[in-house]
Amino acid sequence: MRILIVGGGYVGLYSALRLQRQLKPELGRGDVEIVVVSPDPYMTYQPFLPEAAAGSISPRHVVVPLRRVLDRCKIVVGEVTTINHAKRIATLATLATEEGAAAEQLTYDELVLAPGSIARTLPIPGLADHAIGFKTVEEAIGLRNHVIEQMDIASSTRDPAIRDAALTFVFVGGGYAGVEALGELEDMARYTARYYHNVKPEDMKWILVEASDRILPEVGEEMGRYTVTELRRRNIDVRLHTRLDSCVDRVAVLSDGARFPTRTVVWTAGVKPHPILAATDLPLNERGRLKCTAELSVEGVAHAWAAGDAAAVPDVTVAEPGKETAPNAQHAVRQARTLGDNIVHTLRGEPLETYSHKYVGSVASLGLHQGVAHVYGRKLKGYPAWFMHRVYHLSRVPTFNRKARVLAEWTLSGLFKREIVSLGSLEHPRAEFELAAGGKAPEDPKGSS
Ligand SMILES: Cc1cc2nc3c(=O)[nH]c(=O)nc-3n(C[C@H](O)[C@H](O)[C@H](O)COP(=O)(O)OP(=O)(O)OC[C@H]3O[C@@H](n4cnc5c(N)ncnc54)[C@H](O)[C@@H]3O)c2cc1C
């Protein structure tokens, strides 16, 4: 029999790990095959993205190679494009799928659907053309390079308008992704400014735009208020009750009437379930998440399972009816384990377990040695919170290999100066060679040989 896991993120990785451990004899005999389909051959530990953007962790250590960790599973790098669960068939587009070619089909017996979420965008003029998200390692590193590049632009121009736009950074959305990304990047840019003769930290404008009356709901109201005060103390312009109305022609226009010419708009205003869910015959709720039971099976459907950001799982720890578990890593990891166990229980004809976990709170980093935390009822600020953030995530990042590498990097960065280099040119690796090749064989203007 074949177990198909769609997605190689938190849920995909942890449920596959659980399954390959528990089904070792069956996998050995060839009775069971676990296939994991993921667009990337790695799982991204998203809570480390802000530190990767700040240069405190190298990009390779924020990701976990699926092939190495899931050595008894079959990894397919590609995307599932449709699922016909009634017929137990998924169609795939892999790197080898040629345009116009018939889609590959894969049959399965048990399905784990865990494609996570994507940025929840709004039809704001200019957003699709100019903004960047903050969900992938490529975006985090791209943003780091971009911020340093803006400082280089500002340093090399005499035009005050170009300089001003280069040094204005607008972040939209005050959840942990937005606040941590802004906190870490501002801190990195402030440090980097020491090495510029004509860019001072006070020349930069960092703006956080949040539609509601608070930021960081994950750490509670009091710690959220502290974070606003702390960011404002650092000269970060936090605007609550404010929306981004437009960013056409690289001018961010806010609902309070403010206008900021800028080359940087980072969109972190929430997530929505992955659109692949709509290309299945499985039941979705009104917000597009898969309707699930507390046992993590898809409601009313046999042999289909889901968890994480894509799944609407009833939160059995609260009395409020209809309440779902929040889309975060804390639930995703724990749900994945219960999901894996429940598939094994099903195969062995045993009773299923109910998923139950009370949210324990959150930790957030706001830059080097700065943070905020509200975990197990304890509230921490500043250095202790930042330290707790590091200890917590070091204990959570998968594999001993990654833990050791991240710890080594943190230790080294405590001994040496911070990295301030932008490797933006990595995004255009052929530029140098094209110049060389163009120089060697210039095009004949007359077309003669
Ligand atoms: C910057 C940032 C910081 C965060 N910090 C925290 C934190 O501190 N604490 C916390 O609890 N949570 C945090 N989160 C949230 C947490 O990362 C998510 O809740 C968690 O990743 C959800 O797990 P998942 O498995 O559902 O989705 P993901 O981990 O996103 O995995 C989904 C996977 O499915 C793949 N996929 C998508 N479509 C397809 C397809 N068609 N076919 C095959 N594969 C597909 C994706 O490429 C991805 O690999 C953070 C998120 C971000 C962006």
The ligand as a MOL file (V3000), in Angstrom:
LIG
                    3D

  0  0  0     0  0            999 V3000
M  V30 BEGIN CTAB
M  V30 COUNTS 53 58 0 0 0
M  V30 BEGIN ATOM
M  V30 1 C 8.5520 34.0740 9.2470 0
M  V30 2 C 7.6970 33.0970 10.0020 0
M  V30 3 C 7.9280 32.8980 11.3510 0
M  V30 4 C 7.1430 31.9950 12.0670 0
M  V30 5 N 7.3950 31.8450 13.3940 0
M  V30 6 C 6.6470 30.9890 14.1070 0
M  V30 7 C 6.8820 30.8230 15.4940 0
M  V30 8 O 7.7730 31.4690 16.0750 0
M  V30 9 N 6.0870 29.9600 16.1710 0
M  V30 10 C 5.0930 29.2470 15.5640 0
M  V30 11 O 4.3900 28.4660 16.2380 0
M  V30 12 N 4.8340 29.3770 14.2480 0
M  V30 13 C 5.5830 30.2220 13.5040 0
M  V30 14 N 5.3320 30.3830 12.1610 0
M  V30 15 C 4.2280 29.6300 11.5360 0
M  V30 16 C 4.6480 28.2150 11.1660 0
M  V30 17 O 5.8370 28.2260 10.4380 0
M  V30 18 C 3.5160 27.5450 10.3660 0
M  V30 19 O 2.3490 27.5370 11.1450 0
M  V30 20 C 3.8970 26.0890 10.0010 0
M  V30 21 O 4.9450 26.1220 9.0610 0
M  V30 22 C 2.7050 25.3320 9.4080 0
M  V30 23 O 3.1180 24.0280 9.0510 0
M  V30 24 P 2.5020 23.2970 7.7630 0
M  V30 25 O 3.1740 21.9590 7.6690 0
M  V30 26 O 1.0250 23.3320 7.8250 0
M  V30 27 O 2.9210 24.2020 6.5470 0
M  V30 28 P 4.3890 24.4960 5.9780 0
M  V30 29 O 5.4310 24.2820 7.0130 0
M  V30 30 O 4.3200 25.8370 5.3280 0
M  V30 31 O 4.5830 23.3620 4.8800 0
M  V30 32 C 3.8080 23.2660 3.7210 0
M  V30 33 C 4.6170 22.5510 2.6700 0
M  V30 34 O 3.7830 22.1350 1.6020 0
M  V30 35 C 4.4210 22.4290 0.3730 0
M  V30 36 N 3.4100 22.5170 -0.6930 0
M  V30 37 C 2.6120 23.5700 -0.9790 0
M  V30 38 N 1.8330 23.2720 -2.0440 0
M  V30 39 C 2.1480 22.0220 -2.4230 0
M  V30 40 C 1.6850 21.1690 -3.4850 0
M  V30 41 N 0.7640 21.5720 -4.3430 0
M  V30 42 N 2.2290 19.9450 -3.6040 0
M  V30 43 C 3.1830 19.5350 -2.7310 0
M  V30 44 N 3.6580 20.3060 -1.7160 0
M  V30 45 C 3.1440 21.5340 -1.5700 0
M  V30 46 C 5.1470 23.7210 0.6670 0
M  V30 47 O 6.1610 23.9970 -0.2540 0
M  V30 48 C 5.6940 23.4410 2.0620 0
M  V30 49 O 6.8770 22.7130 1.9870 0
M  V30 50 C 6.0970 31.2830 11.4190 0
M  V30 51 C 5.8670 31.4800 10.0480 0
M  V30 52 C 6.6540 32.3770 9.3420 0
M  V30 53 C 6.3860 32.5930 7.8860 0
M  V30 END ATOM
M  V30 BEGIN BOND
M  V30 1 1 1 2
M  V30 2 1 2 3
M  V30 3 2 2 52
M  V30 4 2 3 4
M  V30 5 1 4 5
M  V30 6 1 4 50
M  V30 7 2 5 6
M  V30 8 1 6 7
M  V30 9 1 6 13
M  V30 10 2 7 8
M  V30 11 1 7 9
M  V30 12 1 9 10
M  V30 13 2 10 11
M  V30 14 1 10 12
M  V30 15 2 12 13
M  V30 16 1 13 14
M  V30 17 1 14 15
M  V30 18 1 14 50
M  V30 19 1 15 16
M  V30 20 1 16 17
M  V30 21 1 16 18
M  V30 22 1 18 19
M  V30 23 1 18 20
M  V30 24 1 20 21
M  V30 25 1 20 22
M  V30 26 1 22 23
M  V30 27 1 23 24
M  V30 28 2 24 25
M  V30 29 1 24 26
M  V30 30 1 24 27
M  V30 31 1 27 28
M  V30 32 2 28 29
M  V30 33 1 28 30
M  V30 34 1 28 31
M  V30 35 1 31 32
M  V30 36 1 32 33
M  V30 37 1 33 34
M  V30 38 1 33 48
M  V30 39 1 34 35
M  V30 40 1 35 36
M  V30 41 1 35 46
M  V30 42 1 36 37
M  V30 43 1 36 45
M  V30 44 2 37 38
M  V30 45 1 38 39
M  V30 46 1 39 40
M  V30 47 2 39 45
M  V30 48 1 40 41
M  V30 49 2 40 42
M  V30 50 1 42 43
M  V30 51 2 43 44
M  V30 52 1 44 45
M  V30 53 1 46 47
M  V30 54 1 46 48
M  V30 55 1 48 49
M  V30 56 2 50 51
M  V30 57 1 51 52
M  V30 58 1 52 53
M  V30 END BOND
M  V30 END CTAB
M  END
